[in-house]
Amino acid sequence: MEIFAQRLRERAKQLGISNAEAARRIGLEERRYAHYAAGRREPDMATLVNIAETLGTTPNWLLGITSNAGMTEDKAKLVDRFENAATCMGTDDLELCVIQAEAVAAKKDV
């Protein structure tokens, strides 16, 4: 499943960690994680959930499943990126981003 491998690499990059560090945090052998990141193997459900929780995202995002119905593909990708970035932020930074996003959204109505 290429989307899973791509998203796994993307998430590690977003977090600023290497594959080795991601594997360590998740509790997997580096070699096993490398198979996932290269798209050679797929994790079982329990491992997928563990990977998602440890990397601060969702299994759906890692699998490329979006709930952004009615959006263009480009907009859905941006929403996914925004959501994943938000999971890495502290409360103050997240609140600032929400305020900014709301201001941009309100500007559209003016």
The first five atom37 places (N, CA, C, CB, O) and aatype in JSON, in Angstrom:
{
  "aatype": [12, 6, 9, 13, 0, 5, 1, 10, 1, 6, 1, 0, 11, 5, 10, 7, 9, 15, 2, 0, 6, 0, 0, 1, 1, 9, 7, 10, 6, 6, 1, 1, 18, 0, 8, 18, 0, 0, 7, 1, 1, 6, 14, 3, 12, 0, 16, 10, 19, 2, 9, 0, 6, 16, 10, 7, 16, 16, 14, 2, 17, 10, 10, 7, 9, 16, 15, 2, 0, 7, 12, 16, 6, 3, 11, 0, 11, 10, 19, 3, 1, 13, 6, 2, 0, 0, 16, 4, 12, 7, 16, 3, 3, 10, 6, 10, 4, 19, 9, 5, 0, 6, 0, 19, 0, 0, 11, 11, 3, 19],
  "atom_mask": [
    [1, 1, 1, 1, 1],
    [1, 1, 1, 1, 1],
    [1, 1, 1, 1, 1],
    [1, 1, 1, 1, 1],
    [1, 1, 1, 1, 1],
    [1, 1, 1, 1, 1],
    [1, 1, 1, 1, 1],
    [1, 1, 1, 1, 1],
    [1, 1, 1, 1, 1],
    [1, 1, 1, 1, 1],
    [1, 1, 1, 1, 1],
    [1, 1, 1, 1, 1],
    [1, 1, 1, 1, 1],
    [1, 1, 1, 1, 1],
    [1, 1, 1, 1, 1],
    [1, 1, 1, 0, 1],
    [1, 1, 1, 1, 1],
    [1, 1, 1, 1, 1],
    [1, 1, 1, 1, 1],
    [1, 1, 1, 1, 1],
    [1, 1, 1, 1, 1],
    [1, 1, 1, 1, 1],
    [1, 1, 1, 1, 1],
    [1, 1, 1, 1, 1],
    [1, 1, 1, 1, 1],
    [1, 1, 1, 1, 1],
    [1, 1, 1, 0, 1],
    [1, 1, 1, 1, 1],
    [1, 1, 1, 1, 1],
    [1, 1, 1, 1, 1],
    [1, 1, 1, 1, 1],
    [1, 1, 1, 1, 1],
    [1, 1, 1, 1, 1],
    [1, 1, 1, 1, 1],
    [1, 1, 1, 1, 1],
    [1, 1, 1, 1, 1],
    [1, 1, 1, 1, 1],
    [1, 1, 1, 1, 1],
    [1, 1, 1, 0, 1],
    [1, 1, 1, 1, 1],
    [1, 1, 1, 1, 1],
    [1, 1, 1, 1, 1],
    [1, 1, 1, 1, 1],
    [1, 1, 1, 1, 1],
    [1, 1, 1, 1, 1],
    [1, 1, 1, 1, 1],
    [1, 1, 1, 1, 1],
    [1, 1, 1, 1, 1],
    [1, 1, 1, 1, 1],
    [1, 1, 1, 1, 1],
    [1, 1, 1, 1, 1],
    [1, 1, 1, 1, 1],
    [1, 1, 1, 1, 1],
    [1, 1, 1, 1, 1],
    [1, 1, 1, 1, 1],
    [1, 1, 1, 0, 1],
    [1, 1, 1, 1, 1],
    [1, 1, 1, 1, 1],
    [1, 1, 1, 1, 1],
    [1, 1, 1, 1, 1],
    [1, 1, 1, 1, 1],
    [1, 1, 1, 1, 1],
    [1, 1, 1, 1, 1],
    [1, 1, 1, 0, 1],
    [1, 1, 1, 1, 1],
    [1, 1, 1, 1, 1],
    [1, 1, 1, 1, 1],
    [1, 1, 1, 1, 1],
    [1, 1, 1, 1, 1],
    [1, 1, 1, 0, 1],
    [1, 1, 1, 1, 1],
    [1, 1, 1, 1, 1],
    [1, 1, 1, 1, 1],
    [1, 1, 1, 1, 1],
    [1, 1, 1, 1, 1],
    [1, 1, 1, 1, 1],
    [1, 1, 1, 1, 1],
    [1, 1, 1, 1, 1],
    [1, 1, 1, 1, 1],
    [1, 1, 1, 1, 1],
    [1, 1, 1, 1, 1],
    [1, 1, 1, 1, 1],
    [1, 1, 1, 1, 1],
    [1, 1, 1, 1, 1],
    [1, 1, 1, 1, 1],
    [1, 1, 1, 1, 1],
    [1, 1, 1, 1, 1],
    [1, 1, 1, 1, 1],
    [1, 1, 1, 1, 1],
    [1, 1, 1, 0, 1],
    [1, 1, 1, 1, 1],
    [1, 1, 1, 1, 1],
    [1, 1, 1, 1, 1],
    [1, 1, 1, 1, 1],
    [1, 1, 1, 1, 1],
    [1, 1, 1, 1, 1],
    [1, 1, 1, 1, 1],
    [1, 1, 1, 1, 1],
    [1, 1, 1, 1, 1],
    [1, 1, 1, 1, 1],
    [1, 1, 1, 1, 1],
    [1, 1, 1, 1, 1],
    [1, 1, 1, 1, 1],
    [1, 1, 1, 1, 1],
    [1, 1, 1, 1, 1],
    [1, 1, 1, 1, 1],
    [1, 1, 1, 1, 1],
    [1, 1, 1, 1, 1],
    [1, 1, 1, 1, 1],
    [1, 1, 1, 1, 1]
  ],
  "atom_positions": [
    [[0.85, -1.17, 0.0], [0.0, 0.0, 0.0], [0.9, 1.23, 0.0], [-0.97, 0.0, 1.23], [1.42, 1.65, 1.04]],
    [[1.05, 1.8, -1.16], [1.99, 2.92, -1.34], [1.58, 4.17, -0.55], [2.1, 3.27, -2.81], [2.45, 4.88, -0.03]],
    [[0.29, 4.44, -0.46], [-0.14, 5.63, 0.28], [0.27, 5.55, 1.74], [-1.66, 5.81, 0.17], [0.66, 6.55, 2.33]],
    [[0.19, 4.36, 2.32], [0.59, 4.19, 3.71], [2.08, 4.5, 3.87], [0.28, 2.76, 4.2], [2.47, 5.23, 4.78]],
    [[2.91, 3.95, 3.0], [4.35, 4.18, 3.08], [4.66, 5.67, 2.9], [5.09, 3.35, 2.01], [5.49, 6.23, 3.63]],
    [[4.0, 6.29, 1.95], [4.21, 7.72, 1.7], [3.81, 8.55, 2.91], [3.41, 8.16, 0.46], [4.55, 9.45, 3.32]],
    [[2.65, 8.25, 3.48], [2.18, 9.01, 4.63], [3.06, 8.78, 5.86], [0.74, 8.64, 4.95], [3.27, 9.68, 6.67]],
    [[3.57, 7.57, 6.0], [4.45, 7.25, 7.12], [5.72, 8.1, 7.03], [4.8, 5.74, 7.13], [6.16, 8.68, 8.03]],
    [[6.3, 8.17, 5.85], [7.5, 9.0, 5.66], [7.18, 10.48, 5.85], [8.09, 8.77, 4.25], [7.96, 11.22, 6.45]],
    [[6.03, 10.9, 5.33], [5.61, 12.3, 5.45], [5.43, 12.7, 6.91], [4.31, 12.55, 4.69], [5.84, 13.79, 7.32]],
    [[4.82, 11.82, 7.7], [4.57, 12.13, 9.11], [5.87, 12.23, 9.88], [3.66, 11.07, 9.75], [6.03, 13.13, 10.71]],
    [[6.81, 11.32, 9.63], [8.11, 11.4, 10.29], [8.8, 12.72, 9.94], [9.0, 10.2, 9.9], [9.41, 13.35, 10.8]],
    [[8.69, 13.11, 8.68], [9.3, 14.38, 8.25], [8.65, 15.57, 8.96], [9.18, 14.55, 6.72], [9.33, 16.49, 9.4]],
    [[7.3, 15.53, 9.07], [6.59, 16.6, 9.77], [7.06, 16.73, 11.21], [5.08, 16.35, 9.73], [7.16, 17.83, 11.76]],
    [[7.33, 15.58, 11.82], [7.77, 15.57, 13.22], [9.27, 15.84, 13.35], [7.44, 14.23, 13.86], [9.77, 16.03, 14.46]],
    [[9.98, 15.85, 12.23], [11.42, 16.1, 12.25], [12.22, 14.95, 12.83], [0.0, 0.0, 0.0], [13.23, 15.16, 13.5]],
    [[11.75, 13.73, 12.58], [12.46, 12.56, 13.11], [12.83, 11.6, 11.99], [11.59, 11.83, 14.17], [12.21, 11.6, 10.92]],
    [[13.83, 10.81, 12.24], [14.27, 9.81, 11.27], [13.4, 8.56, 11.37], [15.75, 9.45, 11.49], [12.61, 8.4, 12.3]],
    [[13.56, 7.68, 10.39], [12.86, 6.4, 10.46], [13.27, 5.62, 11.7], [13.12, 5.57, 9.19], [12.45, 4.98, 12.35]],
    [[14.56, 5.68, 12.01], [15.06, 4.97, 13.19], [14.41, 5.5, 14.47], [16.6, 5.09, 13.28], [14.04, 4.72, 15.35]],
    [[14.28, 6.81, 14.56], [13.65, 7.4, 15.74], [12.16, 7.07, 15.79], [13.85, 8.93, 15.75], [11.62, 6.78, 16.86]],
    [[11.51, 7.1, 14.65], [10.09, 6.72, 14.6], [9.91, 5.29, 15.07], [9.51, 6.9, 13.17], [9.03, 5.0, 15.88]],
    [[10.75, 4.4, 14.57], [10.68, 2.98, 14.97], [10.88, 2.84, 16.47], [11.73, 2.15, 14.21], [10.17, 2.09, 17.13]],
    [[11.87, 3.56, 17.01], [12.15, 3.49, 18.44], [10.95, 3.96, 19.26], [13.38, 4.33, 18.79], [10.56, 3.3, 20.22]],
    [[10.36, 5.09, 18.87], [9.21, 5.63, 19.6], [8.01, 4.67, 19.56], [8.8, 6.98, 19.01], [7.29, 4.52, 20.54]],
    [[7.83, 4.04, 18.42], [6.69, 3.13, 18.24], [6.93, 1.81, 18.95], [6.42, 2.88, 16.75], [5.98, 1.12, 19.34]],
    [[8.21, 1.46, 19.12], [8.54, 0.19, 19.76], [8.69, -0.94, 18.76], [0.0, 0.0, 0.0], [8.47, -2.11, 19.08]],
    [[9.08, -0.59, 17.53], [9.29, -1.58, 16.49], [10.78, -1.7, 16.17], [8.49, -1.22, 15.22], [11.54, -0.76, 16.38]],
    [[11.17, -2.85, 15.66], [12.53, -2.99, 15.15], [12.67, -2.09, 13.93], [12.87, -4.49, 14.8], [11.73, -1.93, 13.15]],
    [[13.86, -1.49, 13.78], [14.11, -0.59, 12.65], [13.81, -1.27, 11.31], [15.55, -0.1, 12.66], [13.22, -0.67, 10.41]],
    [[14.22, -2.52, 11.21], [14.04, -3.24, 9.95], [12.56, -3.38, 9.61], [14.7, -4.62, 10.03], [12.16, -3.2, 8.46]],
    [[11.76, -3.7, 10.6], [10.32, -3.86, 10.38], [9.7, -2.53, 9.96], [9.62, -4.4, 11.66], [8.91, -2.49, 9.02]],
    [[10.05, -1.46, 10.65], [9.54, -0.14, 10.31], [9.97, 0.25, 8.9], [10.02, 0.91, 11.33], [9.19, 0.82, 8.14]],
    [[11.23, -0.06, 8.55], [11.75, 0.27, 7.22], [10.93, -0.43, 6.13], [13.23, -0.14, 7.11], [10.71, 0.15, 5.06]],
    [[10.48, -1.64, 6.38], [9.63, -2.34, 5.42], [8.32, -1.58, 5.23], [9.35, -3.79, 5.89], [7.83, -1.46, 4.1]],
    [[7.75, -1.08, 6.3], [6.51, -0.29, 6.21], [6.76, 1.0, 5.43], [5.96, 0.02, 7.62], [5.98, 1.35, 4.54]],
    [[7.83, 1.71, 5.77], [8.13, 3.0, 5.15], [8.49, 2.86, 3.67], [9.26, 3.68, 5.89], [8.34, 3.8, 2.9]],
    [[8.97, 1.69, 3.28], [9.32, 1.44, 1.88], [8.16, 0.86, 1.09], [10.52, 0.51, 1.8], [8.25, 0.72, -0.13]],
    [[7.09, 0.51, 1.76], [5.93, -0.04, 1.09], [6.04, -1.52, 0.77], [0.0, 0.0, 0.0], [5.27, -2.05, -0.04]],
    [[7.0, -2.2, 1.4], [7.17, -3.64, 1.15], [6.24, -4.5, 1.99], [8.6, -4.04, 1.41], [5.92, -5.63, 1.62]],
    [[5.81, -3.96, 3.13], [4.91, -4.7, 4.03], [3.88, -3.74, 4.6], [5.71, -5.4, 5.18], [4.05, -2.52, 4.57]],
    [[2.81, -4.33, 5.12], [1.75, -3.56, 5.76], [1.56, -4.06, 7.18], [0.42, -3.66, 4.96], [1.67, -5.26, 7.43]],
    [[1.29, -3.16, 8.12], [1.1, -3.59, 9.5], [-0.28, -4.21, 9.72], [1.3, -2.42, 10.45], [-1.21, -3.96, 8.96]],
    [[-0.38, -5.0, 10.77], [-1.7, -5.48, 11.17], [-2.44, -4.32, 11.84], [-1.6, -6.73, 12.12], [-1.85, -3.26, 12.08]],
    [[-3.71, -4.52, 12.14], [-4.55, -3.44, 12.68], [-4.01, -2.88, 13.99], [-5.96, -3.94, 12.89], [-3.95, -1.66, 14.16]],
    [[-3.61, -3.73, 14.91], [-3.1, -3.27, 16.21], [-1.83, -2.44, 16.02], [-2.83, -4.46, 17.14], [-1.65, -1.42, 16.68]],
    [[-0.96, -2.87, 15.13], [0.28, -2.13, 14.88], [-0.03, -0.8, 14.21], [1.24, -2.95, 14.0], [0.59, 0.21, 14.53]],
    [[-0.97, -0.8, 13.27], [-1.37, 0.44, 12.6], [-1.88, 1.46, 13.62], [-2.45, 0.16, 11.55], [-1.49, 2.63, 13.57]],
    [[-2.72, 1.03, 14.52], [-3.26, 1.93, 15.54], [-2.13, 2.44, 16.43], [-4.33, 1.22, 16.39], [-2.11, 3.62, 16.78]],
    [[-1.21, 1.58, 16.81], [-0.08, 1.98, 17.64], [0.79, 3.01, 16.91], [0.76, 0.75, 18.03], [1.21, 4.0, 17.51]],
    [[1.06, 2.77, 15.64], [1.86, 3.71, 14.85], [1.17, 5.06, 14.81], [2.08, 3.17, 13.41], [1.8, 6.09, 15.06]],
    [[-0.12, 5.07, 14.5], [-0.87, 6.32, 14.41], [-0.86, 7.08, 15.73], [-2.3, 6.05, 13.97], [-0.6, 8.28, 15.76]],
    [[-1.15, 6.39, 16.82], [-1.19, 7.04, 18.13], [0.18, 7.6, 18.5], [-1.66, 6.06, 19.21], [0.29, 8.73, 19.0]],
    [[1.2, 6.83, 18.26], [2.55, 7.27, 18.63], [2.99, 8.46, 17.81], [3.54, 6.13, 18.46], [3.67, 9.36, 18.32]],
    [[2.62, 8.48, 16.53], [3.03, 9.59, 15.66], [2.03, 10.74, 15.67], [3.21, 9.08, 14.24], [2.18, 11.7, 14.92]],
    [[1.01, 10.64, 16.52], [0.07, 11.74, 16.68], [-0.81, 12.0, 15.47], [0.0, 0.0, 0.0], [-1.06, 13.15, 15.11]],
    [[-1.27, 10.94, 14.85], [-2.17, 11.08, 13.71], [-3.23, 9.99, 13.82], [-1.39, 10.99, 12.35], [-3.4, 9.39, 14.88]],
    [[-3.93, 9.72, 12.73], [-4.98, 8.7, 12.76], [-4.67, 7.6, 11.76], [-6.35, 9.33, 12.47], [-3.97, 7.82, 10.77]],
    [[-5.2, 6.41, 12.01], [-5.05, 5.34, 11.02], [-5.65, 5.75, 9.67], [-5.71, 4.05, 11.51], [-5.08, 5.43, 8.62]],
    [[-6.77, 6.44, 9.69], [-7.39, 6.87, 8.44], [-6.45, 7.75, 7.63], [-8.69, 7.61, 8.72], [-6.33, 7.57, 6.41]],
    [[-5.79, 8.69, 8.28], [-4.88, 9.56, 7.56], [-3.73, 8.75, 6.98], [-4.34, 10.67, 8.47], [-3.36, 8.93, 5.82]],
    [[-3.17, 7.86, 7.78], [-2.06, 7.03, 7.29], [-2.48, 6.18, 6.09], [-1.53, 6.14, 8.41], [-1.66, 5.89, 5.23]],
    [[-3.74, 5.78, 6.04], [-4.23, 4.94, 4.95], [-4.79, 5.75, 3.78], [-5.3, 4.0, 5.47], [-5.2, 5.18, 2.77]],
    [[-4.79, 7.07, 3.92], [-5.29, 7.92, 2.84], [-6.79, 8.02, 2.78], [0.0, 0.0, 0.0], [-7.36, 8.39, 1.75]],
    [[-7.46, 7.7, 3.89], [-8.92, 7.77, 3.95], [-9.29, 9.14, 4.51], [-9.52, 6.62, 4.83], [-8.88, 9.5, 5.62]],
    [[-10.05, 9.9, 3.75], [-10.42, 11.24, 4.21], [-11.93, 11.33, 4.4], [-9.94, 12.31, 3.21], [-12.7, 10.62, 3.76]],
    [[-12.32, 12.21, 5.28], [-13.74, 12.46, 5.5], [-14.1, 13.86, 5.01], [-14.1, 12.31, 7.0], [-15.04, 14.48, 5.5]],
    [[-13.33, 14.33, 4.05], [-13.52, 15.67, 3.52], [-14.43, 15.65, 2.3], [-12.17, 16.31, 3.17], [-14.06, 16.12, 1.22]],
    [[-15.62, 15.1, 2.49], [-16.58, 14.98, 1.39], [-16.93, 16.35, 0.84], [-17.85, 14.24, 1.86], [-17.09, 17.32, 1.58]],
    [[-17.06, 16.41, -0.46], [-17.45, 17.66, -1.1], [-16.3, 18.6, -1.38], [0.0, 0.0, 0.0], [-16.5, 19.66, -1.98]],
    [[-15.1, 18.24, -0.97], [-13.93, 19.09, -1.22], [-13.18, 18.58, -2.44], [-13.0, 19.13, 0.01], [-13.23, 17.4, -2.78]],
    [[-12.49, 19.5, -3.09], [-11.61, 19.06, -4.16], [-10.47, 18.26, -3.54], [-11.06, 20.28, -4.99], [-10.21, 18.37, -2.34]],
    [[-9.82, 17.47, -4.34], [-8.71, 16.66, -3.82], [-7.61, 17.54, -3.24], [-8.14, 15.75, -4.93], [-7.04, 17.22, -2.2]],
    [[-7.3, 18.65, -3.92], [-6.25, 19.55, -3.44], [-6.63, 20.16, -2.09], [-5.99, 20.66, -4.46], [-5.79, 20.25, -1.19]],
    [[-7.88, 20.59, -1.96], [-8.32, 21.2, -0.7], [-8.32, 20.16, 0.42], [-9.73, 21.81, -0.85], [-7.92, 20.46, 1.55]],
    [[-8.76, 18.94, 0.13], [-8.76, 17.87, 1.13], [-7.34, 17.57, 1.62], [-9.41, 16.59, 0.55], [-7.14, 17.34, 2.81]],
    [[-6.38, 17.58, 0.72], [-4.98, 17.35, 1.11], [-4.49, 18.46, 2.03], [-4.08, 17.26, -0.14], [-3.78, 18.2, 3.01]],
    [[-4.86, 19.69, 1.73], [-4.45, 20.81, 2.57], [-5.09, 20.73, 3.95], [-4.81, 22.14, 1.9], [-4.43, 21.01, 4.96]],
    [[-6.34, 20.35, 4.01], [-7.02, 20.19, 5.3], [-6.33, 19.09, 6.11], [-8.52, 19.85, 5.1], [-6.12, 19.25, 7.32]],
    [[-5.99, 17.99, 5.46], [-5.27, 16.91, 6.14], [-3.93, 17.39, 6.67], [-5.06, 15.72, 5.2], [-3.57, 17.08, 7.81]],
    [[-3.2, 18.14, 5.87], [-1.9, 18.66, 6.32], [-2.08, 19.59, 7.51], [-1.19, 19.41, 5.17], [-1.31, 19.53, 8.48]],
    [[-3.09, 20.45, 7.45], [-3.35, 21.39, 8.54], [-3.68, 20.63, 9.82], [-4.5, 22.34, 8.17], [-3.18, 20.97, 10.89]],
    [[-4.52, 19.62, 9.7], [-4.91, 18.82, 10.87], [-3.71, 18.12, 11.49], [-5.97, 17.79, 10.48], [-3.55, 18.12, 12.71]],
    [[-2.87, 17.54, 10.66], [-1.68, 16.86, 11.19], [-0.7, 17.83, 11.83], [-0.99, 16.08, 10.08], [-0.11, 17.52, 12.86]],
    [[-0.54, 18.99, 11.22], [0.35, 19.99, 11.82], [-0.19, 20.42, 13.18], [0.5, 21.21, 10.88], [0.57, 20.64, 14.12]],
    [[-1.5, 20.54, 13.28], [-2.13, 20.97, 14.53], [-1.86, 20.0, 15.67], [-3.62, 21.14, 14.34], [-1.76, 20.42, 16.82]],
    [[-1.75, 18.72, 15.38], [-1.53, 17.75, 16.44], [-0.16, 17.91, 17.09], [-1.68, 16.35, 15.9], [0.07, 17.42, 18.19]],
    [[0.75, 18.58, 16.4], [2.11, 18.78, 16.94], [2.25, 20.08, 17.72], [3.12, 18.75, 15.81], [3.29, 20.32, 18.33]],
    [[1.23, 20.91, 17.7], [1.32, 22.24, 18.31], [0.91, 22.22, 19.77], [0.45, 23.22, 17.55], [0.12, 21.38, 20.21]],
    [[1.45, 23.16, 20.49], [1.0, 23.4, 21.85], [-0.32, 24.14, 21.8], [0.0, 0.0, 0.0], [-0.73, 24.63, 20.75]],
    [[-1.0, 24.21, 22.93], [-2.32, 24.84, 22.98], [-2.29, 26.29, 22.55], [-2.89, 24.73, 24.38], [-3.17, 26.72, 21.8]],
    [[-1.3, 27.06, 23.0], [-1.23, 28.48, 22.63], [-1.04, 28.67, 21.13], [-0.09, 29.17, 23.38], [-1.71, 29.5, 20.52]],
    [[-0.13, 27.89, 20.54], [0.09, 27.99, 19.1], [-1.13, 27.55, 18.31], [1.3, 27.15, 18.69], [-1.48, 28.16, 17.3]],
    [[-1.78, 26.5, 18.78], [-2.98, 26.01, 18.1], [-4.08, 27.06, 18.16], [-3.46, 24.69, 18.73], [-4.77, 27.31, 17.17]],
    [[-4.25, 27.67, 19.32], [-5.28, 28.71, 19.45], [-5.0, 29.88, 18.49], [-5.35, 29.23, 20.91], [-5.92, 30.41, 17.88]],
    [[-3.74, 30.27, 18.37], [-3.36, 31.35, 17.45], [-3.7, 30.96, 16.01], [-1.86, 31.67, 17.59], [-4.22, 31.79, 15.25]],
    [[-3.41, 29.73, 15.63], [-3.72, 29.27, 14.27], [-5.22, 29.26, 14.01], [-3.15, 27.88, 14.03], [-5.67, 29.63, 12.92]],
    [[-6.0, 28.85, 15.01], [-7.45, 28.83, 14.85], [-7.97, 30.25, 14.67], [-8.13, 28.16, 16.07], [-8.81, 30.5, 13.81]],
    [[-7.47, 31.17, 15.47], [-7.88, 32.58, 15.35], [-7.56, 33.11, 13.96], [-7.19, 33.45, 16.42], [-8.38, 33.79, 13.33]],
    [[-6.34, 32.79, 13.47], [-5.95, 33.23, 12.13], [-6.83, 32.61, 11.05], [-4.48, 32.88, 11.86], [-7.25, 33.29, 10.12]],
    [[-7.1, 31.32, 11.19], [-7.94, 30.63, 10.21], [-9.36, 31.22, 10.2], [-7.99, 29.12, 10.51], [-9.95, 31.42, 9.14]],
    [[-9.89, 31.5, 11.39], [-11.22, 32.09, 11.49], [-11.24, 33.48, 10.86], [-11.67, 32.16, 12.95], [-12.23, 33.85, 10.22]],
    [[-10.17, 34.25, 11.02], [-10.1, 35.58, 10.43], [-10.07, 35.5, 8.91], [-8.87, 36.34, 10.95], [-10.72, 36.29, 8.22]],
    [[-9.32, 34.55, 8.39], [-9.27, 34.36, 6.93], [-10.64, 33.92, 6.41], [-8.19, 33.31, 6.55], [-11.1, 34.4, 5.38]],
    [[-11.29, 33.0, 7.13], [-12.62, 32.52, 6.73], [-13.65, 33.66, 6.76], [-13.07, 31.37, 7.65], [-14.49, 33.76, 5.87]],
    [[-13.58, 34.52, 7.79], [-14.51, 35.64, 7.91], [-14.28, 36.66, 6.8], [-14.37, 36.31, 9.27], [-15.22, 37.3, 6.34]],
    [[-13.04, 36.81, 6.38], [-12.69, 37.76, 5.32], [-13.4, 37.38, 4.02], [-11.16, 37.8, 5.09], [-13.79, 38.24, 3.24]],
    [[-13.57, 36.08, 3.81], [-14.24, 35.58, 2.61], [-15.68, 36.08, 2.54], [-14.21, 34.04, 2.57], [-16.2, 36.35, 1.46]],
    [[-16.33, 36.2, 3.71], [-17.73, 36.62, 3.77], [-17.91, 38.12, 3.58], [-18.33, 36.21, 5.09], [-19.02, 38.58, 3.29]],
    [[-16.84, 38.9, 3.74], [-16.96, 40.36, 3.67], [-17.01, 40.84, 2.24], [-15.79, 41.03, 4.39], [-17.11, 42.04, 1.98]]
  ]
}
